Amino acid sequence: MTNLFYLVPAASVVALLFAWWFFHQMMKEGEGTPTMKEIAQYVREGAMAYLKQQYKVVIIVFAVLAVLFAILAYGFGVQNPWVPFAFLTGGFFSGLAGFVGMKTATYASGRTANATMRSLNAGLKVAFRSGAVMGLTVVGLGLLDISIWWLILRAFVHEASDAQTLVVITTTMLTFGMGASTQALFARVGGGIYTKAADVGADIVGKVEQDIPEDDPRNPATIADNVGDNVGDVAGMGADLYESYCGSILATMALGASAFFADGVDVQIRAIMAPMLIAALGVVLSILGIYVVRTKEGATLKDLLGSLSVGTNLSSVLIAILSFGVFYLLGFPNWWQMALSVVSGLLAGVIIGKVTEYYTSHSYKPTQKLAESSQTGPATVIINGVGLGMISTAIPVLTIAVAILLAYGFATGFHYNVNTLSMGLYGISIAAVGMLSTLGITLATDAYGPIADNAGGNAQMSELDPSVREKTDILDSLGNTTAATGKGFAIGSAALTALALLASYIEEIKIGFSHMAAKGGEMASEFARLAQGSITDIVDHYDITLMNPMVLVGIFIGSMMAFLFCGLTMNAVGRAAEKMVVEVRRQFREIAGILEGKQRPDYTSCVRISTKAAQHEMIFPSLLAIIVPMLVGVILGPAGVIGLLAGGLGAGFVLAIFLANSGGAWDNAKKYVEEGHFGGKNSSSHHATVVGDTVGDPFKDTSGPSLNILIKLMSMVSIVMAGLTVMLH
């Protein structure tokens, strides 16, 4: 077992080395003309300036929370003393993953535009492998952080028995998942507000009011828009999927330690090792998949989607096959059934990705019909886009439902009873690991999108040959679809992981009882019994049923949180966009010669508006996700917390799919019209789809993708605060 573990840090090093290699290869590419270099430098400086400001705010929040956890650990003794440190490292690595991805993207966009001048395949290769830097950095840092904490805690944590020690170690490691989720939420919300404020301002005034092209250098908001692609869609996405990846592995490790508690330490360790080894294999297979992605000149959007699918599907098929070997080598008696749980997660991810592609790509009828509705104005575009998003939730929800039942059933031999509950939940959790095991390549297809988008902006502003912009537009349309697919993966994995985290919360409650038992008193024996009990013992103790009003109230609050959070973030984008629109109109009105190209706009003022708005607006929604679970735990107790997490999961999952798919469809409907359909650019149909696209911007890039973090962060906060909740209830 010890020797097998070292494959995990080895895989993390391999991932980071390949990330460095792809970055090095990208930097060797030419950056183009002096104008192209200048524009890329503007974007780079703006992105770095924003990120520095964001990290200042996040550091303050982390310092306050670390002190709170230290008080709970060292003052009240209701928490493991390692928690404050694990929390901080999770946040650090999450932020680092986003930083590396964003820095790469800001160097890659100009080089992608320059490579596209040679051929479409050259542009795809630069953009995709630059996106792979993000994907491999996320999985590399994730496995590195997990490996380091496993070694540290194995060396220093010693409980009454070895079996109990493994339970404490794995549940403690979950707390660095809270650090990752906290940083990810700030990154997603702040970056989403920044990018969409600039995007809406640039589109409404530039495209609709002034009839100038997207990314036209005469538009004052265009640099802020390009900066936003990097801070929101790259840095925010990297931090987001880092916490998704780590959360799925950590939740499975914690469930493995508890599900096999009675079977001996050797069996526990095998169950803990399984998710780490599957993730390590996924790293190697992701690298293999990255190398097979290529296309031919003159490729259509469907051809490009097919090229990316070759890489992602190859990685998925191989990890499905090798997972059988992992469970066999680890000596699981039901090895082939556990592997089928992994396969059910992989298949669910593939199906969600394909459904997302169908509903958001303009190669298919739903988005084409949405574009056609633009002939009757923006109102019908909005109505049909909302309807499309709502309908698109059906198959992903049913897919996740079937995946949950299959993963549970395969793990338990389809015996649904109290005795198989822990094993079934472990199967569901390992399915989430399967879904995210090839994140190295699936995230590459996601991060590639903003790079292609920025490449198009650079080509437009540098006044390159129109054929270059046409090629980057094809890459950008592909990026819109792959980004929506990546969000589908993140949301789907969030549903599976959140279910596993519910079980991990119960395990943390049991550890809270062991702390209470250690303090003695007349209830010590009862506390000790509950600490050694099953999940159903805790459920019975707190009466966690739908007849308990605490549970029902929690469900309502959790459902409300999904909508409240979306409302706050959308309004934040709206307020920031209003300021941007006013500023862009002012510049067109007051600075003579902008529209004639004789005078350069004041790009800096627009960057400043987005930066200030994002810093101010991101704080309240993000803190709300941390404060509400704490208050529910204090007031309603564990029964209320379970309701909160269940309500948040149900409402948040469906709402996130709806928002992501509506937004993606509106964006690609606009692209479809811009290709010459229904009047083409600057027609009334085009203006109608631009309005739809601006409405969809906060849907798909601010509120929607933040929801999967919200779901897991509320779970993580509840787990970290479980000791205090037990003490009070």
Secondary structure as UniProt FT lines:
FT   HELIX           2..5
FT   HELIX           7..27
FT   HELIX           34..70
FT   HELIX           71..75
FT   TURN            81..82
FT   HELIX           83..116
FT   TURN            117..118
FT   HELIX           120..156
FT   HELIX           162..201
FT   HELIX           202..209
FT   TURN            214..215
FT   TURN            217..218
FT   TURN            220..221
FT   HELIX           222..230
FT   HELIX           231..236
FT   HELIX           237..259
FT   HELIX           261..263
FT   HELIX           265..291
FT   TURN            297..298
FT   HELIX           301..329
FT   TURN            330..331
FT   TURN            333..334
FT   HELIX           335..360
FT   TURN            362..363
FT   HELIX           365..372
FT   HELIX           373..376
FT   HELIX           378..391
FT   TURN            392..393
FT   HELIX           394..412
FT   HELIX           418..420
FT   HELIX           421..436
FT   TURN            437..438
FT   HELIX           439..461
FT   TURN            462..463
FT   HELIX           466..518
FT   TURN            522..523
FT   HELIX           524..531
FT   HELIX           535..541
FT   TURN            542..543
FT   TURN            546..547
FT   HELIX           549..590
FT   TURN            592..597
FT   HELIX           603..617
FT   HELIX           619..674
FT   TURN            675..676
FT   HELIX           677..679
FT   TURN            681..682
FT   HELIX           684..698
FT   HELIX           699..703
FT   HELIX           704..720
FT   HELIX           722..728
//
